[in-house]
Amino acid sequence: MKQTVTLIPGDGIGPDVTEAAVRIIDAAGAAVEWDRQIAGITALEAALPPLPDETLESIRRNRVALKGPLTTPVGTGFRSINVALRKEFDLYANVRPARTLVPGGRYEDIDLVLIRENTEGLYVGVEHFIGMGDDPKAAAESVMIVTRYGAERIVRYAFEYAVQNGRKKVTLAHKANILKFTQGLFLDVGRKVAEEYAGRVEFEDRIIDATAMHLVLNPHQFDVLVMENMFGDILSDLMAGLVGGLGMAPGANIGRHAAIFEPVHGSAPDIAGQGIANPTATVLAGCMMLDHIGQGDVATRIRRALEKTIREGRVVTRDLGGTATTDEFADAVIAAL
Ligand code: NAD
């Protein structure tokens, strides 16, 4: 039986990288039927809202989606569709693995997973300007919200992930030294959850800024990392940099009723329309999706073909030092399958 999956190509390089991923996933023999939907700037250009009802309905129906990046206007304009999707489906866990595929990088054999809280923190969007005198934007205020419920379920998710994937340690990164209430609550809850896993999964907590430095100095000391929303957003890009850049980093947004898989990177306006983006992150997101729907054997075949193509280094995209286009790279991976 084929599983129907919502496919949102996205903006900028999105259509190129998702099309490459679809070709590879289909060629690998996955039992998947694609239900194509639009969102973001692409939807606006079709005179629809940035998050059309039909797209939401499709995700609600299929409960699984693969999406390309969606452009969010900076400073003004509509709010992030990515954040809206995470809120709509309560996709509270953002799982971002960073694993070495490219040899000869700064480090070899990196295998880290960052679990980011995806619905709370500063990204709840509770913010406003404060007017003073004749300046309506004299100050601005954003509210960071951390709930016991939200903190508990994300830390528990991290520990369960560790247990199910044979991981040894969970590091909780925080800023409880300064933000004693919000970050203090997150840490407090984390320590309590950790006690339940004592003897099975090692636990440590670290201050976020020092964690960033230690990740760069010696990433091998970490295993699974868990943190609130914005810290996770920033550190997952840092971790992508440790394994060859944003073109290599996939992510999964997991909730109880739906899951959306996507590359960590954005719509890359600087290279959009040139057909040169690296589709690896989206293909790896597709592999996480296949694992999720019980087609892990197909995912393993795709990962092997990807790894072989990248390690050989003959047909790779520009960000990996090659000259191949997105399509040529996808063809090479299909040939390696
Ligand atoms: P970006 O990730 O789009 O690009 C950062 C840099 O990485 C650029 O130089 C780009 O060329 C490069 N890059 C990214 N993906 C690549 C790939 N697959 N292959 C080769 N190079 C790649 O970040 P940005 O420029 O800050 O953001 C652009 C837009 O994307 C913004 O509107 C932002 O809001 C949005 N965005 C969306 C998502 C999402 O949909 N989940 C995530 C991040 C950013």
Residues whose N, C-alpha, C, O or C-beta is under 5 A from the ligand:
A	BS01	NAD	G68 P69 L70 T71 T72 P73 N82 L246 G247 P263 V264 H265 G266 S267 A268 P269 D270 I271 A277 N278 P279 D319
